[in-house]
Amino acid sequence: MRYGMAIDLKACVGCNACTVACRMENGTPAGILLCRVEKYETGKYPAARMGFLPLACMHCADPRCLKVCPTGATYQREEGPVLVDSHKCIGCQYCVLACPYEARHLLRKIENYYGPETVTPWEERKRETLTRGTVLKCTFCAERLERGRQPACVEVCPANARCFGDLDDPESDVAKIIARQGGAVLKAELGTRASVFYLNS
Amino acid sequence: MTKAGRQERSNQAPPGADYRWPGVDPDELGQVRTLYGICGQCMQGDCATLLHMEDGVVTRVEGNPTAPPNYGSLCPRGAAQIMNLYNPYRVKTPLVRTNPEKGLDVDPGWKEVSWEEAMAIVIERLKEVRAKDPRGLLIMEGFGNRDSLLRNHFADAFGTPNVVGSHAPLCSIHYASNLVHAGYPEQVAEMEYCEYLLSFGRSLGPNFATTGAIRRFAKAMRRGMKLVVIDPRCSIEASKGEWIPIRPGSDLACLLAMANVMLNEGLPFDQWFMKHRTNGPYLIDPAGDYHRDPSTGRPMMWDPAAGRAQTFDAEFQDIALTGSYTVNGVSCRTGFDLVKEGFRQYTPEWAEEICTVPAATIRRIAREFVKHAKIGSTIQIDGFTFPFRPVSVNTHRGVTNHRGGTYAELVAKLMNMLVGNIEVPGGCVGDSMRGPLLEPDKDGVVRPQFKAQPHPFKFPPDSIDGHEYYPHKNCTPHLAVQAILDPARYHVDYNIEAWLNLGGNPIRKNAQPQKYVEAMRRVPFVVSIAYHMDEPTIMADVVLPEHANMERDIVSVLVPPHQTVGGEVYGADTARVRQAVPALFDTRHCDDILTEIAEGTGVLRGPGGVYDRLNRAVNHLIMKDGFFLGEGTLDINRKHAREEIQDQLLKTWPRGDGKGLAEINQEGFFRHPRSEKEFFTYYFFPGNAVRHPFYFEHLKKCGDALRADLRQAGIKFPGIADEETIWEQYQPVPCWIENSEFQAPPEYDLWVVNWKSPYHPHDSGNPGGNPWLAELYTEDPFDFAIFLNSATAAKKGLKDGDHVVVESRHGLTSGKLRLTELLHPDAVGIPGSYGLGTLQSNPLMCHGPHYNSLLTTDDNTLDAISAGQEISPRVKVYRGGEAR
């Protein structure tokens, strides 16, 4: 079993609902987004277009971040998700540098949403789960998966652009859609064997 | 005129910056619960949510996976709504002003008072106003409280006609749909079956980020719908289809030329529809009116087989769509011929000069549109045979908000009618109640509804909203403030003595903000039912703090969504509940505040009171599909708790089955299946049961009546230099109207355009002040800046990142320049709705270029029908302004 995701770039409208849902799920403080949408222009007027590329951890089958971690804080679950054990993380940031997808963020400081003087009850509660000086990253919503739910970014997407499931199961929706449409991974040449596939890229 | 949008501010820290939150209610500790919600992060209030709470804190909001229209998904604003609740800049307790000087940058010297004290002041003052002249109360409302049950009934019971929407003079999009479809608010593309969609100056969901519309959009694009977007900017939608750039404000020329190609360049059209389902064959006399049968007064058509004219409702062997006929000694033409001939002058080559869309492209699009219409084809839905016309052309505020803008949307309607796609699958469909809307009037034509049904003329006017002069108007806060500042200008013979502001922000959201500030200063008593210290609230004498959306319980019926419609919302009537999360502050539900004011001013109970009116109220949007209490349901002589009213609304819902609040609190929503065919209002009046207006006789008639009324009153059209500029917009055949910007001095060499941003399409739910969204919009390469085509910038020597001023003839604003290929070279783009703000605002509300400061309320620039404001004034751009 290997969890993976397919993101249909033809469907994505760049609204960032995924980005916000991710924050709501993970309680990331101001300035840190574990999921984001890169927006860019292509072409020259009048043949120009907007492009959208949703990004997060690629949960590589061969993760570079894992190899460089000196403490074993970064680990990979059998079913694919690459996670960080914050108790073991020393914040050395080797993984941040090693990740070719800029998917890791050192939590140097916990910034409040409304400025230094005010911590909302929501932040107060969420920050119980955050440890300063450790690295944050997308977990494929590991806790939600345990409860039989899909990652937050998948469920929230109004364009239904994301499909999540077991890449190893040829009967899963995600495997079928990749088999049919042939998704591409980012920076395939690096051999990271990413688990996030892009359709219509 | 406001310079630079806002003045420099002193260093006063806004209240909230160092706010200490109240502790958690001990009763909530250890509690984990889920409430049913309805999202309030856009004016549509469509999406059903689940609100998860732990220990009294709302920890997570998600879409309700089983409920339409979002089925578990949300837009970015919906996903960010927790920060709408936990916002330290909210107004937390009733406030009374101590400083008589009023201004956006003047400290009101607030005194915190009890609710009793605040309400006593409000009730006392409003009683005085009512005793003198109830019309002296202005209720300035907005989308933020669109779900209020009592707002309109309170106004009616109080006796004031002055309920003015703060929204909409920059979104006057209703007239043509209300006329042709008899539906409100607008007409949209039917996305389940549409195969070719031509979209002018509007969002189809993604740009606005409305969840249901994005779902339909993505689905339609996946199945291969062809999308053509004609717009000064390559929007998200345009990026997914074909983008045809157009010069801002010139859509009317492009549409006239496309319609001309369809009418006069040998393209097929839906002959059956034109003959049997429009007034195109009606005979028109030399004055431009219907030629009426002398004995019955009914309009007539020519039967070429019988060689005579008959009233439209007679048996015809054939109907002449074209030709000249002498009937009863009067020489007549068909309406169709008059339209066809009127449009002949508008060649694609002529249009290209104005709108820059190449003539060949105009011809190609017109031909593609007709080709994809599959004229003559049918489709079966639930056993009923509909015409199948899988094409639609739709316009919106980018097209309509110019002088002559109503003509532009009417021309788009003519194009739709030529292919026969009105209210049928795949075509152009209204989004109000789904039912027997297309009822014919005595002339056999769809009875105009809503904005197309003119306000009656009364002189001197009762209302300050200008509806005597603009009888088809959309909301007109701009006319209202001008009438406050100068009542004689509109022949208003009384003064506004009190201003009750709720759910809307007329200052920030309209042209010439300073004019609104002046008007608010002029009104002796201002009350704001407020969520935060926005512009109208800092101008208030008394502030009554209201709940945030999540704290405000409501029941509502899902309305057919705006922007587009499609399969997921067909075949179901749905009522939903929003269960309130505990209030954080000393705030109240808007309807409770109104109830108390109504009680205090003596208008709550008894005949003609709020409850009496609520009993009789029909939903303005979805009519018989909405709640309807019915006479006698609420005892009008006693006070009712909100929950009791909600319970009754559910139990008496005409589409429901008698279940009430207790049941919906368990289930979250009630859904009652209905046949999908009923979504298409053609079904209720099929075949030749009704005719759509193709020749706009009703518009002409209204213009004639208005002119006669003005003469009778002995006045000229107020505020207008040349009255002919009004009457040219009341013609039965749309014609080219040069809007106010074409003759601007040459130094204003560009046109400014605005577009909805997914994070900040408008202020409902205060997205601008939401830090989660701010983190996105401030960094988004397509947002929160001033945009210019790279080639245009190069000519001006401007560089990416320069701080620039955009200046119109009416005002200016400034910001950081971003160069792009996604914009017409004649356009300057300023997205979203940022900027302005007050001394005590959330700082996020003060940042960014304020688009509306570039606009004007000048009557001469308005569309004569909708009173909509010019949305794309001419501007110049130069380096300058201060970087912030």
Interface residues (C-beta under 8 A of the other chain):
Chain A: D8 K10 A11 V13 G14 C15 N16 A17 T19 V20 A21 R23 M24 E25 A30 G31 L33 K39 Y40 E41 G43 K44 Y45 P46 A48 R49 M50 G51 Y113 Y114 G115 E117 T118 V119 T120 P121 W122 E123 E124 R125 K126 A152 E155 V156 C157 P158 A159 N160 A161
Chain B: G16 A17 D18 Y19 R20 W21 V24 E54 D55 G56 V57 V58 T59 R60 V61 E62 G63 P65 N70 G72 S73 L74 C75 P76 G78 A79 A80 I82 M83 Y86 N87 P88 Y89 G205 P206 A209 T211 G212 I214 R215 F217 A218 K219 M221 R222 C234 S235 I236 S239 K240 W243 I244 P245 P758 Y759 P771 W772 L773 E775 L776 D780 P781 F782 N789 S790 A791 T820 E821 L822 L823 P825
